[in-house]
Amino acid sequence: MIVFDIETGPLDKSTVLSRTPDFKQPEPPGEFDPSTVKLGNLKDEAKIAAKIETEREKHGRLVANYEKDVAAAKDSHESEAMEKAALSPITGEVLAIGYKSEKGTVMRISGRDGLDEADLISEFWARYQTCIAPARKLVGHNIFGFDLPFLINRSWVLDVTVPVGVIDRDRFWNERIFIDTMKRWALGRYGDWVKLDTLSQLFGGTGKPEGVTGAMFADLIKGSEEEQKTAVEYLFNDLEMTWKVAVAMGVM
C-alpha cells in the first residue's frame, strides 16, 4: 500500500478576499433617542433621568468608537477568511503531498525542485494510475471527505487531467484503490468521524506534535529553515500515524 496525505494553504490575500463574501459594515449608531430607552417599572423621575443619562453615555461611546469598531470588525472578517481559506479549493491550494510505502517516505513540496501545485497534483494522478493494474491501495485518513475532493477540484481549476475511474458514478470513489481509514473505522456508522491522532494513539502510535497544527503548515513551510523543518516533520508524522492505523485495521 501507499499512504498519502496532502497539506494545503491559502492563496494570496487579495484572491482570497475577492472570493469571500463582502464585509458587511454595521450601521452607524445615529442620533440618541431617549424614547427608545427601556425603563421597565421605573416610576421615580430621578431614576428615570439617571437611566436615560446612562444610556446616553453608552450611545456616546458607540458613536465615538464607531470607526475603530468597524475597522476591527473588518480586520476580524479578513482574518477569519484567511484562516478558513486553506480548507476550500476556491481559496486554497495544495502545498505538499507526502507518500509512505514499504520502500520509504517521499515528500513533494510546491516551490521545491522546480515543482508547482499543478506538478504535485499531476504526479499524484500518475501514481494513482500505477496502482490500478496491481490493485495497490492508496490510503489516507478522511480522504473521501477532504483530500480527494480538494485534489479533483484543484485539478479542474488548473486544467490537470483527472484519470478516468477516480470517480465512479459521479460521487463514489474507486474503493478498489482508495481506502479511507476514517470510513473504515466507522464500519457504516454514520457520523462516527474519528480524528487521525485519536486512532493512532489508540493503536499505540504517536499523536499530533504539541504546538503545531495543520493550519500552521503554510506559514511554516514558507518560513525559516527551522520552520520548514517543522512543517516537513508535521507531514511526516501524519504519514506515520496513518500507516500505523492502516496496518492495525488490516489494510495491506
C-alpha positions as semicolon CSV with decimal commas, in nm:
position;residue;x (nm);y (nm);z (nm)
1;M;0,000;0,000;0,000
2;I;0,089;0,366;-0,032
3;V;-0,020;0,604;0,242
4;F;-0,060;0,966;0,137
5;D;-0,154;1,299;0,289
6;I;-0,192;1,646;0,144
7;E;-0,123;1,980;0,310
8;T;-0,297;2,292;0,186
9;G;-0,263;2,665;0,237
10;P;-0,442;2,986;0,145
11;L;-0,400;3,159;-0,188
12;D;-0,277;3,519;-0,176
13;K;-0,485;3,753;0,037
14;S;-0,628;3,960;-0,250
15;T;-0,752;3,645;-0,424
16;V;-0,899;3,501;-0,105
17;L;-1,086;3,821;-0,023
18;S;-1,214;3,855;-0,379
19;R;-1,371;3,509;-0,342
20;T;-1,508;3,567;0,006
21;P;-1,849;3,725;0,085
22;D;-1,809;4,101;0,121
23;F;-1,769;4,255;0,464
24;K;-2,100;4,399;0,582
25;Q;-2,035;4,723;0,763
26;P;-2,257;4,769;1,070
27;E;-2,499;5,059;1,065
28;P;-2,379;5,375;1,243
29;P;-2,541;5,443;1,582
30;G;-2,727;5,754;1,461
31;E;-2,880;6,010;1,696
32;F;-2,964;5,920;2,051
33;D;-3,338;5,879;2,105
34;P;-3,443;5,890;2,474
35;S;-3,781;5,733;2,386
36;T;-3,607;5,403;2,297
37;V;-3,466;5,359;2,648
38;K;-3,631;5,065;2,824
39;L;-3,741;5,185;3,165
40;G;-3,914;4,871;3,290
41;N;-4,120;4,950;3,603
42;L;-3,934;5,269;3,694
43;K;-4,164;5,543;3,822
44;D;-3,926;5,775;4,004
45;E;-3,838;6,068;3,777
46;A;-3,483;6,094;3,913
47;K;-3,418;5,728;3,848
48;I;-3,571;5,757;3,501
49;A;-3,347;6,053;3,423
50;A;-3,041;5,866;3,556
51;K;-3,128;5,562;3,341
52;I;-3,165;5,778;3,031
53;E;-2,837;5,956;3,103
54;T;-2,658;5,622;3,142
55;E;-2,790;5,507;2,805
56;R;-2,696;5,840;2,650
57;E;-2,339;5,792;2,768
58;K;-2,332;5,438;2,628
59;H;-2,458;5,567;2,297
60;G;-2,194;5,838;2,302
61;R;-1,923;5,578;2,341
62;L;-2,068;5,382;2,049
63;V;-2,055;5,695;1,833
64;A;-1,701;5,780;1,943
65;N;-1,574;5,428;1,881
66;Y;-1,774;5,357;1,567
67;E;-1,492;5,392;1,311
68;K;-1,249;5,196;1,531
69;D;-1,507;4,921;1,585
70;V;-1,579;4,899;1,211
71;A;-1,207;4,871;1,135
72;A;-1,170;4,597;1,397
73;A;-1,471;4,409;1,260
74;K;-1,332;4,431;0,907
75;D;-0,992;4,304;1,024
76;S;-1,167;4,016;1,202
77;H;-1,367;3,936;0,887
78;E;-1,050;3,924;0,676
79;S;-0,858;3,722;0,935
80;E;-1,135;3,465;0,954
81;A;-1,144;3,442;0,573
82;M;-0,769;3,376;0,562
83;E;-0,789;3,120;0,844
84;K;-1,054;2,920;0,655
85;A;-0,905;2,970;0,307
86;A;-0,688;2,658;0,310
87;L;-0,994;2,438;0,361
88;S;-1,155;2,534;0,030
89;P;-1,025;2,465;-0,322
90;I;-1,172;2,803;-0,418
91;T;-0,948;2,996;-0,182
92;G;-0,674;2,741;-0,109
93;E;-0,406;2,541;-0,287
94;V;-0,209;2,219;-0,243
95;L;0,129;2,295;-0,088
96;A;0,262;1,945;-0,029
97;I;0,183;1,578;-0,078
98;G;0,358;1,312;0,126
99;Y;0,378;0,942;0,045
100;K;0,483;0,646;0,261
101;S;0,529;0,292;0,135
102;E;0,731;-0,015;0,228
103;K;1,024;0,147;0,045
104;G;1,024;0,469;0,249
105;T;0,876;0,818;0,265
106;V;0,871;1,081;-0,009
107;M;0,777;1,448;0,033
108;R;0,675;1,653;-0,270
109;I;0,653;2,024;-0,187
110;S;0,543;2,312;-0,407
111;G;0,827;2,556;-0,468
112;R;1,098;2,292;-0,430
113;D;1,275;2,102;-0,707
114;G;1,102;2,321;-0,965
115;L;0,759;2,189;-0,867
116;D;0,439;2,389;-0,856
117;E;0,090;2,291;-0,742
118;A;-0,009;2,152;-1,084
119;D;0,303;1,933;-1,084
120;L;0,219;1,792;-0,741
121;I;-0,133;1,703;-0,847
122;S;-0,023;1,560;-1,184
123;E;0,228;1,340;-1,002
124;F;-0,045;1,220;-0,769
125;W;-0,268;1,110;-1,056
126;A;0,028;0,942;-1,225
127;R;0,094;0,749;-0,904
128;Y;-0,274;0,653;-0,890
129;Q;-0,254;0,510;-1,241
130;T;0,043;0,291;-1,148
131;C;-0,172;0,142;-0,870
132;I;-0,459;0,033;-1,095
133;A;-0,322;-0,284;-1,256
134;P;-0,181;-0,437;-0,935
135;A;-0,478;-0,301;-0,735
136;R;-0,234;-0,137;-0,497
137;K;-0,405;0,060;-0,223
138;L;-0,378;0,437;-0,185
139;V;-0,461;0,502;0,179
140;G;-0,536;0,818;0,375
141;H;-0,745;0,949;0,662
142;N;-1,062;1,139;0,565
143;I;-0,951;1,135;0,201
144;F;-1,311;1,094;0,082
145;G;-1,416;1,399;0,281
146;F;-1,118;1,626;0,210
147;D;-0,807;1,515;0,019
148;L;-0,965;1,365;-0,293
149;P;-1,234;1,633;-0,342
150;F;-0,968;1,902;-0,293
151;L;-0,732;1,737;-0,543
152;I;-1,005;1,695;-0,802
153;N;-1,138;2,049;-0,762
154;R;-0,789;2,196;-0,792
155;S;-0,726;1,972;-1,095
156;W;-1,025;2,127;-1,267
157;V;-0,910;2,478;-1,177
158;L;-0,555;2,412;-1,302
159;D;-0,661;2,214;-1,611
160;V;-0,493;1,898;-1,482
161;T;-0,649;1,580;-1,620
162;V;-0,823;1,360;-1,362
163;P;-0,787;0,995;-1,471
164;V;-1,098;0,808;-1,573
165;G;-1,222;0,588;-1,291
166;V;-1,123;0,806;-0,996
167;I;-1,488;0,899;-0,954
168;D;-1,736;0,618;-1,008
169;R;-2,099;0,712;-1,073
170;D;-2,030;1,082;-1,017
171;R;-1,951;1,080;-0,644
172;F;-1,848;0,734;-0,529
173;W;-1,475;0,687;-0,511
174;N;-1,289;0,396;-0,666
175;E;-1,262;0,198;-0,344
176;R;-1,074;-0,082;-0,519
177;I;-0,776;0,154;-0,498
178;F;-0,862;0,420;-0,239
179;I;-0,901;0,329;0,129
180;D;-1,019;0,594;0,376
181;T;-0,920;0,492;0,729
182;M;-1,186;0,721;0,877
183;K;-1,457;0,544;0,680
184;R;-1,306;0,203;0,751
185;W;-1,309;0,268;1,125
186;A;-1,674;0,382;1,117
187;L;-1,786;0,049;0,960
188;G;-2,100;0,210;0,831
189;R;-2,183;0,407;1,146
190;Y;-2,285;0,746;1,012
191;G;-2,119;1,038;1,189
192;D;-1,854;0,828;1,362
193;W;-1,576;1,054;1,238
194;V;-1,264;0,994;1,448
195;K;-0,951;1,208;1,432
196;L;-0,634;1,053;1,298
197;D;-0,425;1,111;1,609
198;T;-0,700;0,960;1,825
199;L;-0,685;0,636;1,628
200;S;-0,306;0,639;1,610
201;Q;-0,275;0,666;1,987
202;L;-0,548;0,404;2,032
203;F;-0,329;0,165;1,835
204;G;-0,014;0,257;2,026
205;G;0,123;0,516;1,786
206;T;0,205;0,885;1,818
207;G;-0,035;1,179;1,828
208;K;-0,012;1,522;1,672
209;P;0,301;1,717;1,771
210;E;0,243;1,960;2,056
211;G;0,208;2,322;1,950
212;V;0,180;2,255;1,575
213;T;-0,140;2,224;1,369
214;G;-0,219;2,178;1,002
215;A;-0,339;2,538;0,992
216;M;0,020;2,645;1,060
217;F;0,169;2,444;0,773
218;A;0,152;2,719;0,510
219;D;0,336;2,973;0,724
220;L;0,590;2,718;0,843
221;I;0,679;2,580;0,500
222;K;0,739;2,934;0,376
223;G;0,932;3,040;0,685
224;S;1,284;2,997;0,816
225;E;1,486;2,680;0,767
226;E;1,388;2,562;1,114
227;E;1,021;2,635;1,049
228;Q;1,033;2,448;0,719
229;K;1,183;2,152;0,902
230;T;0,894;2,164;1,150
231;A;0,643;2,164;0,863
232;V;0,806;1,863;0,697
233;E;0,818;1,678;1,031
234;Y;0,447;1,752;1,079
235;L;0,362;1,594;0,742
236;F;0,597;1,302;0,811
237;N;0,419;1,236;1,143
238;D;0,078;1,240;0,972
239;L;0,203;0,972;0,732
240;E;0,342;0,766;1,018
241;M;0,013;0,785;1,207
242;T;-0,189;0,689;0,901
243;W;0,040;0,394;0,831
244;K;0,003;0,275;1,192
245;V;-0,376;0,298;1,173
246;A;-0,398;0,129;0,833
247;V;-0,182;-0,165;0,941
248;A;-0,379;-0,205;1,265
249;M;-0,703;-0,222;1,065
250;G;-0,566;-0,482;0,823
251;V;-0,512;-0,264;0,518
252;M;-0,237;-0,408;0,302
